[in-house]
């Protein structure tokens, strides 16, 4: 069943580069309330097939999930430290364990990577740049770290790690899957989730560093604020709304 959603009017359009013919602007969807994870996956898989077949436009879907953990293709059982806390879903996306729940904006990206250059590494870098540019609208500096997936925030206000290295907190996770050169799954950005819910896993297999959110960092950002920033910065990073 197609989930209930609101279609968002794109904020702007630009000509797409790196394709034989211009791509039409992706459809932006916004789901209110909490979306069931299995329902979301079924929709993404069907939409990715339709995009690959040329029968549907690309799609960006903004939503929230009820509290749950997902296990990516590289997940290690030992990193699920509290398996009975929330439902655990085995996911075919890349990466390890992550948490989804209320107060976290999930952005599922169903984009035609084949027509966007067939460069998976560049596509992931674009997703990272999109998150960093979006956070920048709130005067927050997100950073990428070698060997660590996601987007990180330096925390000089916290005591360093036992080895003396500066402490950093994760604010966004990235994990995608490609099928016929169409992406699905995507990004999650912490707006105001219950950060204690991350305690049941080792997020993305990385111990030592913590997890933060926009509100945890003292920024009174709403989901609506973030959604508008995501739309604006998508134009800048990917070339169209």
C-alpha positions as CSV (number, residue, x, y, z in Angstrom):
1,X,0.0,0.0,0.0
2,X,1.3,3.5,-0.9
3,X,1.9,5.3,2.4
4,X,0.0,8.5,3.2
5,X,2.2,11.5,2.2
6,X,2.2,15.1,1.2
7,X,3.8,16.1,-2.0
8,X,6.3,19.0,-1.5
9,X,6.7,21.6,-4.3
10,X,10.4,21.8,-5.1
11,X,12.0,25.1,-4.2
12,X,13.9,25.5,-7.5
13,X,15.3,23.7,-10.5
14,X,18.6,23.7,-12.3
15,X,19.8,21.8,-15.4
16,X,21.3,18.4,-14.5
17,X,24.9,17.9,-15.7
18,X,26.5,14.5,-16.3
19,X,23.5,13.0,-18.2
20,X,22.7,12.6,-21.8
21,X,19.3,14.3,-21.3
22,X,18.1,16.4,-18.4
23,X,16.5,14.6,-15.5
24,X,13.2,15.8,-14.3
25,X,13.0,17.2,-10.8
26,X,12.6,14.5,-8.1
27,X,9.3,14.1,-6.4
28,X,9.5,15.2,-2.8
29,X,7.3,13.3,-0.3
30,X,6.6,14.1,3.3
31,X,4.9,11.7,5.6
32,X,3.4,12.9,8.9
33,X,3.4,10.8,12.0
34,X,5.5,7.6,12.2
35,X,6.0,5.3,9.2
36,X,6.3,1.6,9.6
37,X,9.7,0.4,8.5
38,X,8.6,-2.6,6.4
39,X,6.1,-0.5,4.6
40,X,8.8,2.1,3.8
41,X,11.2,-0.6,2.5
42,X,8.4,-2.1,0.3
43,X,7.7,1.3,-1.2
44,X,11.3,2.1,-1.8
45,X,12.0,-1.2,-3.6
46,X,8.9,-0.7,-5.8
47,X,9.8,2.9,-6.6
48,X,13.4,2.0,-7.4
49,X,12.2,-0.6,-9.9
50,X,9.9,1.9,-11.5
51,X,12.7,4.5,-11.7
52,X,15.0,2.0,-13.4
53,X,12.2,1.1,-15.8
54,X,11.6,4.7,-16.6
55,X,8.0,4.7,-15.4
56,X,8.4,6.9,-12.4
57,X,10.4,10.0,-11.4
58,X,13.2,10.0,-8.8
59,X,11.9,10.5,-5.3
60,X,13.1,11.9,-2.0
61,X,11.0,10.9,1.0
62,X,11.1,12.7,4.3
63,X,9.7,10.7,7.3
64,X,10.1,9.5,10.9
65,X,10.0,5.9,12.1
66,X,8.9,4.5,15.4
67,X,11.8,3.4,17.6
68,X,13.8,0.6,16.0
69,X,17.2,-0.7,15.1
70,X,18.3,-1.7,11.6
71,X,21.2,-4.0,10.8
72,X,23.1,-3.2,7.6
73,X,25.1,-5.7,5.5
74,X,28.2,-5.2,7.7
75,X,26.4,-5.4,11.1
76,X,28.2,-7.4,13.8
77,X,26.0,-9.3,16.3
78,X,28.1,-8.0,19.2
79,X,27.2,-4.4,18.4
80,X,23.5,-5.1,19.2
81,X,24.0,-4.7,23.0
82,X,20.3,-4.6,23.9
83,X,18.4,-6.8,21.4
84,X,15.1,-6.8,23.3
85,X,14.8,-3.0,23.6
86,X,13.3,-2.2,20.1
87,X,12.4,-4.2,17.0
88,X,15.4,-5.1,14.9
89,X,15.1,-5.1,11.1
90,X,17.7,-6.7,8.9
91,X,18.4,-4.2,6.1
92,X,20.1,-4.7,2.8
93,X,21.6,-1.2,2.9
94,X,25.3,-0.8,3.4
95,X,26.7,-0.2,6.9
96,X,26.2,-1.6,10.4
97,X,23.7,-1.0,13.1
98,X,21.8,2.2,13.4
99,X,18.8,3.6,15.2
100,X,15.7,5.3,13.9
101,X,13.0,6.9,15.9
102,X,10.8,9.9,16.6
103,X,12.6,13.2,16.5
104,X,15.0,11.9,13.8
105,X,14.5,13.0,10.2
106,X,14.9,10.1,7.8
107,X,15.6,11.0,4.2
108,X,15.2,8.1,1.7
109,X,16.8,8.9,-1.6
110,X,15.6,7.1,-4.7
111,X,17.9,8.6,-7.3
112,X,19.1,7.4,-10.7
113,X,22.8,7.1,-10.0
114,X,23.2,5.5,-13.5
115,X,22.1,8.8,-15.1
116,X,24.1,10.8,-12.5
117,X,27.5,9.5,-13.6
118,X,27.6,5.9,-12.5
119,X,30.1,6.9,-9.8
120,X,29.1,5.4,-6.4
121,X,31.9,7.0,-4.5
122,X,31.0,10.4,-5.8
123,X,27.3,9.9,-5.1
124,X,28.1,9.1,-1.4
125,X,30.3,12.2,-1.3
126,X,27.4,14.2,-2.6
127,X,25.1,12.8,0.1
128,X,27.7,13.8,2.7
129,X,28.1,17.2,1.2
130,X,24.3,17.6,1.2
131,X,24.1,16.9,4.9
132,X,27.1,19.2,5.7
133,X,25.6,22.1,3.7
134,X,22.2,21.6,5.3
135,X,23.8,21.7,8.8
136,X,25.7,24.8,7.7
137,X,22.4,26.7,7.3
138,X,22.2,26.5,11.1
139,X,25.8,27.6,11.6
140,X,26.8,24.0,12.5
141,X,30.0,22.5,11.1
142,X,29.6,18.9,10.1
143,X,32.7,16.9,9.2
144,X,33.7,13.6,7.6
145,X,36.2,11.3,9.1
146,X,38.3,8.6,7.4
147,X,37.2,5.2,8.5
148,X,34.0,6.5,10.1
149,X,30.7,6.6,8.2
150,X,28.4,9.5,8.7
151,X,28.7,13.2,9.6
152,X,30.4,14.2,12.8
153,X,30.4,17.3,15.1
154,X,33.6,18.2,17.1
155,X,32.9,18.5,20.8
156,X,35.7,20.5,22.5
157,X,33.3,21.0,25.4
158,X,33.6,17.4,26.3
159,X,36.6,15.6,27.9
160,X,38.9,13.9,25.4
161,X,39.0,10.2,24.9
162,X,41.3,8.1,27.1
163,X,43.9,8.1,24.3
164,X,43.8,11.9,24.3
165,X,42.1,12.3,21.0
166,X,39.3,14.9,20.8
167,X,35.8,13.7,21.3
168,X,33.3,13.9,18.5
169,X,29.6,13.1,18.3
170,X,27.7,11.7,15.3
171,X,24.7,13.7,14.1
172,X,23.9,12.0,10.8
173,X,24.1,8.5,9.4
174,X,24.3,7.5,5.8
175,X,23.6,4.0,4.3
176,X,22.4,3.2,0.8
177,X,21.7,0.3,-1.5
178,X,21.8,0.4,-5.3
179,X,19.6,-1.8,-7.6
180,X,19.9,-1.3,-11.3
181,X,21.9,1.8,-10.6
182,X,19.0,3.3,-8.6
183,X,19.6,4.2,-4.9
184,X,17.3,3.6,-2.0
185,X,17.6,3.9,1.8
186,X,19.6,7.0,2.5
187,X,20.3,9.4,5.4
188,X,19.1,10.1,8.9
189,X,19.7,13.4,10.8
190,X,19.1,13.8,14.5
191,X,16.9,16.7,15.2
192,X,15.5,15.9,18.7
193,X,15.4,12.1,19.2
194,X,15.8,10.4,22.6
195,X,19.6,10.0,22.5
196,X,19.4,7.3,25.2
197,X,17.8,5.0,22.5
198,X,21.2,4.7,20.8
199,X,22.5,2.9,23.9
200,X,21.2,-0.4,22.7
201,X,23.6,-0.6,19.8
202,X,27.2,0.4,18.9
203,X,26.1,3.0,16.3
204,X,27.7,2.1,13.0
205,X,30.2,-0.1,14.9
206,X,32.0,2.9,16.3
207,X,32.7,3.0,20.1
208,X,34.2,5.8,22.1
209,X,32.5,8.7,20.3
210,X,28.9,9.6,21.1
211,X,25.7,10.8,19.3
212,X,24.2,14.2,19.3
213,X,21.3,16.1,17.8
214,X,20.5,19.7,16.7
215,X,18.5,20.3,19.8
216,X,21.2,18.7,22.0
217,X,23.6,21.2,20.6
218,X,21.4,24.0,21.7
219,X,19.9,24.7,18.3
220,X,16.0,25.1,18.4
221,X,15.6,23.6,14.9
222,X,12.3,22.0,13.9
223,X,11.6,19.3,11.4
224,X,10.1,21.9,9.1
225,X,13.2,24.1,9.4
226,X,15.4,21.1,8.5
227,X,13.2,20.0,5.6
228,X,13.4,23.5,3.9
229,X,17.2,23.5,4.4
230,X,17.4,20.0,2.8
231,X,15.5,21.2,-0.2
232,X,17.6,24.3,-0.7
233,X,20.9,22.5,-0.4
234,X,19.8,19.6,-2.6
235,X,19.7,22.2,-5.4
236,X,23.2,23.3,-4.7
237,X,24.8,19.9,-4.4
238,X,22.9,17.8,-7.0
239,X,21.9,20.4,-9.5
240,X,18.1,20.4,-9.2
241,X,15.3,20.4,-6.6
